[in-house]
Amino acid sequence: MAKHVRNMNELQKALQPTMIKMVDKLAQRVYETLNYFISDYYTGWTPESYRRTEAFLRSAVKVDAYPDKGGVKASVYIDYNSMDDYVNATGYQVAQWANSGLHGGLSVSHKPRVWDDTVDETINNGSLLQLAVQYLRSQGISVRS
């Protein structure tokens, strides 16, 4: 069904449901990718000098898409504040180590960069943009890429 749009506010209102669904789908892809790399971080090396709490394994968070300042926003992040049960390290330090190829602050053979790898596999390689284009086309919006 065609919508009659007379001004920018009406255009924004007409597009907002589609944009919310699209941004949520994109955020879900980033969240899944982040969890993949966090899981790889855990399975790639087993510590002998400390016991894992697995708090980092459960630290990825996705905030559903919502209208924000004339657009749509969603968030995916590592909640380092939830990682409060480490000995001699903060959750922030653990997240930094995981993005620096370190395990528990130790340099080992398995060197993932959890957040950077997530960005490389979603944004930098263009797959997130392609997913957005596909979604818009599926909604009948003509998009060139």
N, C-alpha and C positions, 0 to 999 in steps of 0.2 A: 504494500500500500504506500503510495507516494504521500509525502508530508509537504505541506505548504510552509515555506520558510520565508519570512519577510525581513529578517534582520539577523545580525550575528548572534544575538542571545538565543534566538529560536534555533539557529543552526547548531549552536553548542548544545542546547537541550536535546535536539534530535539525534545528535551523534553520541551523546554521553553514554547511553547504555551499551552501544557497540564498543566504545573505547574502554569502558570499565571491563567488559568481558575480555577484550584483547589484551589489555595490560595485565589482567589477572592470569591469563594463559601464558604470557611471557614471563611473569614472575614465577609461575609454577615451574617453567622450564629451567630457570636459573636455580630455583630451590632444589629441584631434582638433581641438577648437575653438581651443585655444591655438596649435596649429600653423597653423591657418587664419589667425589674426591675426598670427602671426610672419611667415608668407608674405606677407600683405598689407603688413606693415611693409616688407618687402624690395622688393616690386613697386611700391609707391606713390611711391617717390622714388629717384632715382639721384644719388649724391653726385658732386661735381666736385672737392671739396677734399681728399678722402681715398679710399683704396682699401679696399674691404670685404674682410674675412677670411672672412665667412660663418659664423663661429663661433656667433653668436647664432642663425642660421638652424637650427642643429643642437643647440640648447641645451635644448629641452624634454625632460623625463624623466617617465616614468610608472613607478611602482613598483606591481607587481601586488598585489591585495588579499591580506591575510593576517589570521589571528586576532590580536587585540590586546586585552588587559585586559577580557575578557568580551564583546568586540564584534569588529568587523572594521574594518580600516584599509587605505587605499590612499593614495598620494601622487602628485600631479602638480605639477611645479615647473620653474622655469628654473634650470638648473645654471650659475650664473654663475662657479663655480670652474673650469669647463671652458673658459671663455673667457679664456685667458691670453696670447693673441697680439696684444693691442691695444697700440697706441702711445699713450702719454699718457692712458690710461683703464684702469680695471679692468673685469672682467666685470660686477661689481655695478653700476658706473656705467652701463654700456651697457644693462643690464636696467632700471635706473631711468629712463634717458632714453627707452627704448622704451615705458615706461608713462607718460611725461610728455608725449608728443607730439613728442619731439625725435629727431633723427637725428644721431648722432655729436656730440651736445651742441648741435646747431644747430636753431634754430626755422625750419621750412620749412612749405610749404602742406599737406603730408600729415601729419596729426597723430593717428595711432592711439594708443590706450592699451592696449597688448597684454594685460596681465594684467587690468586693470579691464574691458575689453571682453569677455574670456573669462568673467569672473565674471558680468557682466551677461547674457550669452547662455546661461549654463548654470544658474546658481543664482538670480540676482535675477529672472529672467523666469519661473521656475517650471518650466522644461522638464526639469531634472534630477529634480525631485520627480515630475513626470508620468511620466518614464521609469522611475523606481523603482516607482511604483504599477503601471504596465503590466507590469513584470517580475514583481512579486509576484503579480499576478492570473494571469499566464501559468503560474505555478507552482502555481496552485490556492489561493492564499492570498487570502481575501476582504479587500479594503481599500476603505474609503470615502475619497473625496477631495472 
